[in-house]
């Protein structure tokens, strides 16, 4: 049975299996070595994510995931004054919820590699344009999110990772290292373009490859190694443990 990588997060994770998505790219690069399992939930925050833990990561699982990405915060950081107020989670609760998510996964398996990913920066102009495209002149003029607020949550996400001894990806900071990040990396001021997905993919792969995922063997022999005269011998030799 192949090891599993579980991608756990909000809509940015849910959309990651689309064309050019970072999740799809992970499934491709680790093809035949690891099963990449998508568990992304549009609109979810860390408060709601807690109710999913026993379903996605059952403590009695025979084979826990080898790695998990935890990618929440974009909705937690929604402004109380905006249209996303029902998704808002106070900062201290956000931090505690991250700790609870990590602890549950570690209770399932202390060996599981957990990577915390911060929310991305926000482009206000992109958010306004997106709202206008949906609602026209009925679109709210009050921002639902700001980059400054997302940055506060990103900083605390990194802080929790350090506290717990986990690797993290500060997507909020990383994206802003590139000129024109607002349009290059964000499709609607929040969600990712293919180029934005590539940033996440690159950073996640760095961590996974450092942990040895690229060195994992194929689940079954490459076709070039199969003895065409006696294929059963090849599979007996290489797959006796499968």
C-alpha positions as MATLAB code, in Angstrom:
seq = 'XXXXXXXXXXXXXXXXXXXXXXXXXXXXXXXXXXXXXXXXXXXXXXXXXXXXXXXXXXXXXXXXXXXXXXXXXXXXXXXXXXXXXXXXXXXXXXXXXXXXXXXXXXXXXXXXXXXXXXXXXXXXXXXXXXXXXXXXXXXXXXXXXXXXXXXXXXXXXXXXXXXXXXXXXXXXXXXXXXXXXXXXXXXXXXXXXXXXXXXXXXXXXXXXXXXXXXXXXXXXXXXXXXXXXXXXXXXXXXXXXX';
ca = [
       0.000    0.000    0.000;
       1.418    3.364   -1.003;
       2.072    6.034    1.617;
      -0.429    8.881    1.638;
      -0.056   12.639    1.675;
      -3.260   14.363    2.841;
      -3.890   17.947    1.760;
      -6.158   19.440    4.429;
      -7.436   22.976    4.038;
      -9.982   25.402    2.651;
     -10.875   26.317   -0.930;
      -7.254   26.976   -1.888;
      -6.666   23.309   -1.136;
      -9.969   22.186   -2.680;
      -9.021   23.886   -5.953;
      -5.498   22.441   -5.924;
      -6.448   19.448   -8.080;
      -7.578   21.722  -10.927;
      -5.505   22.411  -14.017;
      -2.131   23.753  -12.894;
      -3.024   23.160   -9.243;
      -0.363   22.500   -6.640;
      -2.091   19.331   -5.433;
      -2.297   17.908   -8.944;
       1.386   18.701   -9.418;
       2.235   16.828   -6.223;
       0.242   13.810   -7.411;
       2.168   13.956  -10.678;
       5.666   14.283   -9.246;
       5.111   11.468   -6.742;
       3.179    9.284   -9.189;
       3.445    5.565   -8.339;
       5.182    6.414   -5.077;
       2.600    8.246   -2.958;
      -1.168    8.699   -3.072;
      -2.057   12.378   -2.688;
      -5.442   12.651   -0.977;
      -7.440   15.862   -1.321;
      -9.381   17.070    1.688;
     -10.093   20.711    0.874;
     -13.312   22.442    1.938;
     -14.486   25.663    0.345;
     -15.201   28.410    2.871;
     -13.996   26.479    5.914;
     -12.062   27.982    8.794;
     -10.112   26.236   11.554;
     -13.145   26.231   13.869;
     -15.174   24.161   11.431;
     -12.169   22.037   10.468;
     -12.032   20.635   14.003;
     -15.303   18.791   13.386;
     -13.708   16.903   10.482;
     -10.659   15.551   12.275;
     -12.092   12.233   13.473;
     -13.523   11.576   10.023;
     -10.412   12.417    8.004;
      -7.827   11.244   10.517;
      -9.482    8.422   12.505;
      -7.321    7.488   15.469;
      -7.882    3.799   14.786;
      -6.585    4.000   11.186;
      -4.366    1.037   10.283;
      -2.078    3.180    8.117;
      -1.938    6.894    9.001;
      -0.730    9.375    6.364;
       2.981    9.879    5.891;
       2.478   13.636    5.598;
      -0.256   16.260    5.956;
      -0.406   19.852    4.768;
      -2.580   22.068    6.962;
      -3.571   25.137    4.950;
      -6.092   27.325    6.792;
      -6.305   31.000    7.659;
      -7.673   32.825    4.621;
     -11.208   32.523    6.001;
     -10.261   32.821    9.660;
      -8.798   36.245    8.788;
     -12.008   37.497    7.136;
     -13.028   40.882    8.525;
     -15.933   41.179   10.951;
     -17.009   44.287    9.065;
     -17.202   42.541    5.683;
     -19.297   39.963    3.891;
     -17.114   37.123    5.186;
     -17.789   37.876    8.871;
     -19.420   34.466    9.491;
     -16.086   32.844    8.629;
     -14.015   35.011   10.954;
     -12.140   33.297   13.773;
     -10.367   35.427   16.409;
      -6.588   35.252   16.251;
      -6.004   33.453   19.553;
      -8.665   30.879   18.711;
      -7.076   30.394   15.279;
      -3.757   29.591   16.941;
      -5.364   27.200   19.406;
      -7.302   25.479   16.622;
      -4.065   24.906   14.692;
      -2.573   23.344   17.801;
      -5.622   21.064   18.162;
      -5.413   19.982   14.514;
      -1.729   19.172   14.847;
      -2.217   17.348   18.142;
      -4.978   15.180   16.714;
      -2.843   14.175   13.718;
       0.102   13.468   16.014;
      -2.165   11.368   18.245;
      -2.986    9.313   15.180;
       0.708    8.946   14.348;
       3.670   10.758   15.922;
       5.677    9.996   12.775;
       3.428   11.927   10.376;
       5.136   14.941    8.806;
       2.899   17.997    9.237;
       3.436   21.193    7.245;
       1.589   24.384    8.177;
       0.911   26.790    5.308;
      -0.096   30.397    5.926;
      -2.830   32.261    4.076;
      -1.674   34.173    0.996;
      -1.621   37.962    0.765;
      -4.784   39.712   -0.407;
      -5.211   42.029   -3.383;
      -8.031   44.459   -2.558;
      -8.498   45.529   -6.160;
      -8.819   41.914   -7.234;
     -11.403   41.260   -4.519;
     -13.436   44.292   -5.602;
     -13.357   43.238   -9.242;
     -14.419   39.721   -8.319;
     -17.339   40.982   -6.203;
     -18.424   43.285   -9.030;
     -18.329   40.385  -11.508;
     -20.754   38.477   -9.291;
     -23.064   41.176   -7.946;
     -22.585   44.226  -10.132;
     -23.604   47.477   -8.469;
     -24.993   45.472   -5.545;
     -21.476   44.417   -4.560;
     -20.418   45.579   -1.116;
     -17.897   48.409   -1.017;
     -16.565   47.132    2.324;
     -13.540   44.809    1.973;
     -14.102   41.221    3.104;
     -10.378   40.712    3.704;
      -7.192   42.759    3.779;
      -3.599   41.762    3.213;
      -2.613   43.345    6.507;
      -5.027   41.148    8.448;
      -3.985   38.048    6.514;
      -0.392   38.902    7.368;
      -1.163   38.899   11.092;
      -2.661   35.414   10.828;
       0.244   34.262    8.663;
       2.733   35.436   11.279;
       0.932   33.516   13.989;
       0.672   30.393   11.834;
       4.464   30.425   11.486;
       4.758   31.066   15.223;
       2.635   28.000   16.043;
       4.739   25.882   13.676;
       7.919   26.984   15.454;
       6.338   26.339   18.839;
       5.422   22.791   17.815;
       8.655   22.065   15.947;
       6.989   21.813   12.532;
       8.008   23.070    9.090;
       5.938   25.907    7.702;
       5.515   27.874    4.489;
       4.952   31.599    4.855;
       3.023   32.043    1.647;
       2.032   35.584    2.619;
       5.673   36.687    2.642;
       6.919   34.448   -0.160;
       4.483   35.713   -2.759;
       5.246   39.342   -2.010;
       8.902   38.808   -2.888;
       7.819   38.950   -6.556;
       6.909   42.221   -8.273;
       3.338   42.250   -9.519;
       2.312   39.390   -7.229;
      -1.229   40.786   -7.011;
      -2.080   39.762  -10.580;
       0.591   37.145  -11.176;
      -0.318   34.884   -8.262;
      -3.960   35.705   -7.402;
      -6.921   35.133   -9.701;
      -9.532   37.029   -7.674;
      -7.456   38.743   -5.029;
      -7.436   35.576   -2.883;
      -7.386   32.304   -4.828;
      -4.397   31.203   -6.837;
      -3.502   31.440  -10.507;
      -1.415   28.618  -12.035;
       1.651   30.713  -11.197;
       0.454   31.080   -7.614;
      -0.120   27.350   -7.401;
       3.431   26.841   -8.645;
       4.766   28.832   -5.688;
       2.956   26.559   -3.226;
       4.055   23.450   -5.110;
       7.707   24.475   -5.120;
       7.752   25.239   -1.398;
       5.906   22.036   -0.421;
       8.190   19.867   -2.549;
      11.261   21.384   -0.879;
      10.012   20.140    2.476;
       8.836   16.755    1.244;
      12.004   16.030   -0.686;
      14.103   16.989    2.324;
      12.088   14.345    4.199;
      12.952   11.771    1.524;
       9.732   11.513   -0.459;
      11.490   11.757   -3.825;
      13.589    8.724   -2.869;
      10.615    6.481   -2.184;
      10.459    3.382   -4.411;
       7.795    2.714   -7.019;
       4.956    0.557   -5.735;
       5.488   -1.970   -8.555;
       8.437   -2.663  -10.880;
       9.083   -0.368  -13.871;
       8.069   -2.131  -17.051;
      11.694   -2.304  -18.226;
      12.528   -4.569  -15.279;
       9.779   -7.108  -15.969;
      11.058  -10.414  -17.336;
       8.886  -10.939  -20.379;
       9.609  -14.688  -20.320;
       8.762  -15.078  -16.664;
       6.944  -11.978  -15.382;
       5.812  -13.776  -12.254;
       9.434  -14.100  -11.142;
       9.905  -10.303  -11.282;
       6.833   -9.605   -9.217;
       7.716  -12.349   -6.731;
      11.165  -10.846   -6.201;
      10.171   -7.165   -6.021;
       6.657   -7.241   -4.631;
       6.827   -9.921   -1.958;
       6.047   -7.317    0.669;
       3.140   -5.728   -1.227;
];
